[in-house]
Amino acid sequence: MLSTQIGRFRLFALAEAVSWAGLLVGMFFKYVVVHNEIGVQVFGPIHGVIFVGYVLVALALRGPQRWDVRTTFLALVASIPPFGTVVFERWANRRGKLTVPAVA
C-alpha cells in the first residue's frame, strides 16, 4: 500500500478519518461525560500530523494524476469535515481520478 502514491493517499485518507473519529470521541468525553481532556490531548496531535500528511500527499498526487483545480480543491476541502477524506477517496476512485498512469 505504501509503495505507490495512490496507496499512500488511500492510507492517509483512511487514517485521517479514523483520527477524526478518535478526536470526536475525545471531545465527547471532554465536554459531555467526564470533563477530562486526555482524549483530546492524545488524539489532537495525532489528528494534526495525519491531517498535514493527507494534505501533502494530496498535493503530491495532483501532478501525476493530472488533477484539475476542481479535483485538487475537493481533495483539500474533504480534509475539513469528519470522514470527508474517505468520501473523496471513493468519489475519486469511481471517477477514475486514482489510476496508475500508463507508461509511455
C-alpha positions as CSV (number, residue, x, y, z in Angstrom):
1,M,0.0,0.0,0.0
2,L,2.8,2.4,0.7
3,S,4.8,1.6,-2.4
4,T,2.6,3.8,-4.6
5,Q,1.5,7.4,-4.3
6,I,-2.1,6.2,-4.7
7,G,-1.7,3.7,-1.9
8,R,-0.2,6.4,0.4
9,F,-3.1,8.7,-0.5
10,R,-5.6,6.0,0.4
11,L,-3.8,5.2,3.6
12,F,-3.8,8.8,4.7
13,A,-7.4,9.3,3.7
14,L,-8.5,6.4,5.9
15,A,-6.1,7.4,8.7
16,E,-7.4,10.9,8.7
17,A,-11.0,9.7,9.0
18,V,-10.0,7.3,11.9
19,S,-8.1,10.1,13.7
20,W,-11.2,12.4,13.3
21,A,-13.3,9.7,14.9
22,G,-10.8,9.5,17.8
23,L,-10.8,13.2,18.2
24,L,-14.6,13.3,18.2
25,V,-14.8,10.7,20.9
26,G,-12.2,12.6,22.9
27,M,-14.2,15.8,22.6
28,F,-17.4,13.9,23.6
29,F,-15.7,12.7,26.8
30,K,-14.2,16.1,27.4
31,Y,-17.4,18.1,27.1
32,V,-20.1,15.6,28.0
33,V,-19.1,12.6,30.0
34,V,-16.1,13.2,32.4
35,H,-14.8,16.7,31.6
36,N,-11.4,15.3,31.2
37,E,-9.1,16.5,28.4
38,I,-7.0,13.3,28.0
39,G,-8.8,12.1,24.8
40,V,-8.3,15.5,23.1
41,Q,-4.7,15.7,24.3
42,V,-4.0,12.3,22.8
43,F,-5.9,12.4,19.5
44,G,-5.5,16.1,18.8
45,P,-1.8,15.9,17.9
46,I,-2.2,12.6,16.1
47,H,-5.0,14.0,14.0
48,G,-3.0,17.1,13.3
49,V,0.0,15.2,12.0
50,I,-2.2,12.9,9.8
51,F,-4.1,15.9,8.5
52,V,-0.9,17.6,7.4
53,G,0.3,14.3,5.8
54,Y,-3.0,13.9,3.9
55,V,-2.7,17.5,2.5
56,L,0.9,16.9,1.5
57,V,0.1,13.5,-0.2
58,A,-2.9,15.0,-2.0
59,L,-0.8,17.9,-3.3
60,A,1.9,15.5,-4.4
61,L,-0.7,13.3,-6.2
62,R,-2.0,16.3,-8.2
63,G,0.6,16.2,-10.9
64,P,1.0,12.5,-11.5
65,Q,-2.8,12.0,-11.6
66,R,-3.3,15.2,-13.6
67,W,-6.0,16.5,-11.3
68,D,-7.6,19.8,-12.4
69,V,-8.0,22.7,-9.9
70,R,-11.6,21.5,-9.0
71,T,-10.4,18.0,-8.1
72,T,-7.5,19.3,-6.1
73,F,-9.8,21.7,-4.3
74,L,-12.2,19.0,-3.4
75,A,-9.4,16.8,-2.1
76,L,-8.2,19.6,0.2
77,V,-11.7,20.6,1.3
78,A,-12.5,17.0,2.1
79,S,-10.0,17.0,4.9
80,I,-12.0,19.5,6.9
81,P,-15.3,17.7,7.7
82,P,-15.2,14.4,9.6
83,F,-14.8,11.4,7.3
84,G,-14.7,13.7,4.2
85,T,-11.4,12.2,3.0
86,V,-13.0,8.7,2.7
87,V,-15.9,10.1,0.8
88,F,-13.5,12.0,-1.5
89,E,-11.3,8.9,-2.0
90,R,-14.3,6.8,-3.0
91,W,-15.6,9.5,-5.3
92,A,-12.2,10.0,-6.9
93,N,-11.8,6.2,-7.4
94,R,-15.2,5.9,-9.1
95,R,-14.4,8.9,-11.4
96,G,-11.0,7.4,-12.4
97,K,-9.1,10.1,-10.6
98,L,-6.9,7.5,-8.8
99,T,-5.5,5.4,-11.6
100,V,-2.0,4.3,-12.3
101,P,-0.7,6.4,-15.2
102,A,0.1,4.5,-18.3
103,V,3.8,4.1,-19.1
104,A,4.7,5.9,-22.4
